[in-house]
Amino acid sequence: MRIGELSKRTGVSPRSLRYYEEQGLLTSSRSDAGQRHYPDSTVQRVSLIRQLFDAGMSSRVIASVLPCVDVPDDMDVAEETFTAMMRERDRIDADMTHLAETRAALEVLISANSRHRAVLSSSLEPLRKSA
């Protein structure tokens, strides 16, 4: 299939698909006219790439873990990708911890702001009644 059809079937822009190819995440063959052609299996691969991007992985990290899909029976590849996946999981865990801490700090500010707004509202009430 050509890049336009792959784009329609996956919901990923042709520009992004070209980027994936530049990063080594996808491969295509070329027609005599230079048009990219992808096998049907590329639809599933693009879906996996999107899931990994949506999980916050960079194209570099995705490129390091995709070999486990491409060469599933190679123990060296399995070990390397396992290490990369563990490292990425640890990064995500650290990000989640940081986000939870940031959310807790925001909750403190929201609570303080709510109290402050209540005080302001009650101090403005007598002024509204006299106006």
Contacts in CASP RR format, 6 or more apart in sequence:
PFRMAT RR
TARGET T0000
AUTHOR 0000-0000-0000
METHOD contacts of the structure
MODEL  1
MRIGELSKRTGVSPRSLRYYEEQGLLTSSRSDAGQRHYPDSTVQRVSLIR
QLFDAGMSSRVIASVLPCVDVPDDMDVAEETFTAMMRERDRIDADMTHLA
ETRAALEVLISANSRHRAVLSSSLEPLRKSA
1 9 0 8 1.000
1 37 0 8 1.000
1 38 0 8 1.000
1 39 0 8 1.000
1 40 0 8 1.000
1 42 0 8 1.000
2 35 0 8 1.000
2 36 0 8 1.000
2 37 0 8 1.000
2 38 0 8 1.000
3 14 0 8 1.000
3 17 0 8 1.000
3 18 0 8 1.000
3 28 0 8 1.000
3 35 0 8 1.000
3 36 0 8 1.000
3 38 0 8 1.000
4 14 0 8 1.000
6 12 0 8 1.000
6 17 0 8 1.000
6 38 0 8 1.000
6 42 0 8 1.000
6 43 0 8 1.000
6 46 0 8 1.000
7 13 0 8 1.000
7 14 0 8 1.000
7 17 0 8 1.000
9 43 0 8 1.000
10 17 0 8 1.000
10 43 0 8 1.000
10 46 0 8 1.000
10 47 0 8 1.000
10 50 0 8 1.000
12 20 0 8 1.000
12 46 0 8 1.000
12 50 0 8 1.000
17 26 0 8 1.000
17 46 0 8 1.000
18 36 0 8 1.000
19 59 0 8 1.000
20 26 0 8 1.000
20 46 0 8 1.000
20 49 0 8 1.000
20 59 0 8 1.000
21 27 0 8 1.000
21 28 0 8 1.000
21 36 0 8 1.000
23 59 0 8 1.000
23 60 0 8 1.000
23 62 0 8 1.000
23 63 0 8 1.000
24 63 0 8 1.000
25 45 0 8 1.000
25 49 0 8 1.000
25 59 0 8 1.000
25 62 0 8 1.000
25 63 0 8 1.000
25 66 0 8 1.000
26 38 0 8 1.000
26 42 0 8 1.000
26 45 0 8 1.000
26 46 0 8 1.000
26 49 0 8 1.000
28 36 0 8 1.000
28 37 0 8 1.000
28 38 0 8 1.000
28 42 0 8 1.000
29 36 0 8 1.000
29 37 0 8 1.000
30 36 0 8 1.000
30 37 0 8 1.000
31 37 0 8 1.000
45 69 0 8 1.000
48 66 0 8 1.000
48 69 0 8 1.000
49 62 0 8 1.000
49 66 0 8 1.000
52 61 0 8 1.000
52 62 0 8 1.000
52 65 0 8 1.000
53 59 0 8 1.000
53 62 0 8 1.000
55 92 0 8 1.000
56 92 0 8 1.000
57 65 0 8 1.000
57 88 0 8 1.000
61 84 0 8 1.000
61 88 0 8 1.000
64 80 0 8 1.000
64 81 0 8 1.000
64 84 0 8 1.000
65 81 0 8 1.000
65 84 0 8 1.000
65 85 0 8 1.000
65 88 0 8 1.000
67 74 0 8 1.000
67 77 0 8 1.000
67 80 0 8 1.000
67 81 0 8 1.000
68 77 0 8 1.000
68 78 0 8 1.000
68 81 0 8 1.000
68 82 0 8 1.000
71 77 0 8 1.000
72 78 0 8 1.000
END
